[in-house]
Amino acid sequence: MLKDGIEQSAFAATICAQSFLRKEIKKFNQSVWASELAALNTDDSSLWKTAKRYKCKRSRIPALTTPAVTAFTNSQKAEMLADSYREQFSENNLSDLETEMMVFNTPSPISSTLLGLLFSVLLTLRILYLILKY
């Protein structure tokens, strides 16, 4: 057992799923990029626009603001996004009878719930990667 109480087999399966999804995302991004490159044409100047986009320095991501805080640095922006996602994807209050009945009556198989959670985590990681990359 790990410190968090997760069994090692479940942890290994999570790592394996993350690796698989990372590879699939990379394949997808490469196929999208290949199709974009194949569609470039000198007649409609799309080739030159694409070349210019990669030659010129990109503009910086503007500051992110909430009612309480304004984030300027990449690490502050990443923290702000992480806090936002943590609030959005927190567990329901199951001690409340109304919430418990709503969750009980909602048809959601466990596999789609896990896939949704995994997708949201991967989306968050992708956003954080893009923010920290620039």
KOLFI-278873 format. One line per field, with one value per residue (C-alpha): residue in three letters; residue number from 0; x, y, z. Coordinates in nm, 4 decimals, decimal comma, always signed. Each point is the difference from the previous one (the first is absolute). Example, Ala and Ser with C-alpha at 12.3 -4.5 7.8 and 13.67 -1.06 7.14 Angstrom:
! residues 2
rest (Ala	Ser)
nr (0	1)
x (+1,2300	+0,1370)
y (-0,4500	+0,3440)
z (+0,7800	-0,0660)
END
This chain:
! residues 134
rest (Met	Leu	Lys	Asp	Gly	Ile	Glu	Gln	Ser	Ala	Phe	Ala	Ala	Thr	Ile	Cys	Ala	Gln	Ser	Phe	Leu	Arg	Lys	Glu	Ile	Lys	Lys	Phe	Asn	Gln	Ser	Val	Trp	Ala	Ser	Glu	Leu	Ala	Ala	Leu	Asn	Thr	Asp	Asp	Ser	Ser	Leu	Trp	Lys	Thr	Ala	Lys	Arg	Tyr	Lys	Cys	Lys	Arg	Ser	Arg	Ile	Pro	Ala	Leu	Thr	Thr	Pro	Ala	Val	Thr	Ala	Phe	Thr	Asn	Ser	Gln	Lys	Ala	Glu	Met	Leu	Ala	Asp	Ser	Tyr	Arg	Glu	Gln	Phe	Ser	Glu	Asn	Asn	Leu	Ser	Asp	Leu	Glu	Thr	Glu	Met	Met	Val	Phe	Asn	Thr	Pro	Ser	Pro	Ile	Ser	Ser	Thr	Leu	Leu	Gly	Leu	Leu	Phe	Ser	Val	Leu	Leu	Thr	Leu	Arg	Ile	Leu	Tyr	Leu	Ile	Leu	Lys	Tyr)
nr (0	1	2	3	4	5	6	7	8	9	10	11	12	13	14	15	16	17	18	19	20	21	22	23	24	25	26	27	28	29	30	31	32	33	34	35	36	37	38	39	40	41	42	43	44	45	46	47	48	49	50	51	52	53	54	55	56	57	58	59	60	61	62	63	64	65	66	67	68	69	70	71	72	73	74	75	76	77	78	79	80	81	82	83	84	85	86	87	88	89	90	91	92	93	94	95	96	97	98	99	100	101	102	103	104	105	106	107	108	109	110	111	112	113	114	115	116	117	118	119	120	121	122	123	124	125	126	127	128	129	130	131	132	133)
x (+0,0000	+0,1178	-0,0104	-0,3228	-0,1711	-0,0173	+0,0934	+0,3103	-0,1870	-0,2425	+0,2918	+0,1791	-0,3177	-0,0309	+0,3602	-0,0592	-0,3174	+0,1793	+0,2812	-0,2456	-0,1998	+0,3178	+0,1066	-0,3465	-0,0076	+0,3449	-0,1125	-0,3126	+0,1961	+0,2474	-0,2796	-0,1681	+0,3311	+0,0656	-0,3430	+0,0538	+0,3368	-0,1480	-0,2716	+0,2454	+0,0023	+0,2017	-0,2946	-0,2179	+0,3055	-0,0759	+0,3577	+0,1426	-0,2399	+0,1014	+0,3696	-0,0464	-0,1858	+0,2971	+0,2658	-0,1415	+0,0023	-0,3423	-0,1806	-0,0078	-0,3070	-0,1776	-0,0443	-0,2745	-0,2287	-0,2472	-0,1940	+0,2724	+0,3277	+0,1733	+0,2611	+0,2882	+0,2663	-0,0399	+0,0188	-0,2703	-0,2202	+0,0529	-0,0909	-0,3100	-0,1163	+0,0721	-0,2054	-0,2829	-0,0076	+0,0251	-0,3138	-0,1868	+0,0763	-0,0407	-0,2127	-0,3680	-0,1252	-0,1485	-0,1075	-0,2814	-0,3040	-0,1058	+0,3475	+0,0212	-0,3320	+0,1028	+0,3279	-0,1791	-0,2582	+0,2560	+0,0943	+0,3780	+0,2030	+0,3310	+0,2034	-0,1319	+0,0538	+0,3627	+0,0519	-0,1519	+0,2253	+0,3053	-0,0899	-0,0424	+0,3355	+0,1722	-0,1643	+0,1201	+0,3525	-0,0040	-0,1091	+0,2644	+0,2629	-0,0953	+0,0102	+0,3354	+0,1444	-0,0234)
y (+0,0000	+0,3495	+0,2873	+0,1319	-0,3346	-0,0784	-0,3547	-0,0377	-0,1793	+0,2903	+0,2416	-0,2003	-0,0090	+0,3776	+0,0497	-0,2360	+0,1870	+0,3334	-0,1282	-0,1370	+0,3245	+0,2074	-0,2066	+0,0268	+0,3778	+0,0262	-0,2096	+0,2127	+0,3261	-0,1304	-0,1029	+0,3406	+0,1740	-0,2244	+0,0788	+0,3726	-0,0139	-0,1970	+0,2642	+0,2924	+0,1757	+0,2864	+0,1221	+0,0991	+0,1096	-0,2511	-0,1275	+0,3463	+0,0727	-0,3235	+0,0722	+0,3503	-0,1362	-0,2200	+0,2586	+0,2787	-0,0059	-0,0764	+0,2462	-0,0755	-0,1396	+0,2859	+0,0052	-0,2206	+0,1655	-0,1146	+0,2206	-0,0534	-0,0410	+0,0956	-0,2464	+0,1331	-0,2724	-0,3419	-0,1766	+0,2282	-0,0676	-0,3750	+0,0180	+0,2061	-0,2515	-0,2910	+0,1652	+0,0669	-0,3613	-0,1266	+0,1977	-0,1077	-0,3705	-0,0390	-0,2824	+0,0507	+0,0538	-0,3452	+0,0803	+0,2109	-0,2218	+0,1933	-0,0267	-0,3672	-0,0751	+0,1974	-0,1955	-0,3305	+0,0645	+0,1152	-0,2854	+0,0116	-0,3185	-0,0024	-0,0349	+0,3228	+0,1791	-0,1112	+0,0911	+0,3426	+0,0554	-0,1183	+0,2246	+0,3037	-0,0696	-0,0357	+0,3175	+0,1850	-0,1336	+0,1027	+0,3552	+0,0263	-0,1314	+0,2593	+0,2803	-0,1038	-0,0607	+0,3685)
z (+0,0000	-0,0781	+0,2456	-0,1517	+0,0466	-0,3708	-0,0888	-0,2131	-0,2766	-0,0343	+0,0035	-0,2709	-0,2097	+0,0327	-0,1128	-0,2932	-0,1001	+0,0228	-0,2193	-0,2552	-0,0112	-0,0260	-0,3033	-0,1576	+0,0501	-0,1581	-0,2999	-0,0377	+0,0169	-0,2571	-0,2366	+0,0358	-0,0689	-0,3023	-0,1456	+0,0598	-0,1767	-0,2892	-0,0443	-0,0272	-0,3351	-0,1467	-0,2091	+0,2956	+0,2050	+0,2770	-0,0249	+0,0616	+0,2862	+0,1710	-0,0500	+0,1425	+0,3007	+0,0898	-0,0867	+0,2167	+0,3772	+0,1464	+0,2179	+0,3680	+0,1731	+0,1786	+0,3752	+0,1434	+0,2512	+0,2599	+0,2404	+0,2616	-0,1917	-0,3242	-0,1293	-0,2085	+0,0004	-0,1586	+0,3359	+0,1442	-0,3044	+0,0374	+0,3700	-0,0779	-0,2624	+0,2354	+0,2757	-0,2433	-0,1197	+0,3576	+0,0866	-0,3145	+0,0347	+0,3758	+0,1360	+0,0652	+0,3538	+0,0609	+0,3553	-0,1473	-0,0690	-0,3115	-0,1528	+0,0918	-0,1729	-0,3093	-0,0248	+0,0659	-0,2749	-0,2587	-0,2355	-0,0373	-0,0384	+0,1828	-0,3199	-0,1524	+0,3316	+0,0101	-0,3649	+0,0602	+0,2994	-0,1927	-0,2936	+0,2263	+0,1666	-0,3367	-0,1268	+0,3088	-0,0458	-0,3670	+0,0894	+0,2708	-0,2429	-0,2601	+0,2565	+0,1423	-0,3475	-0,0934)
END
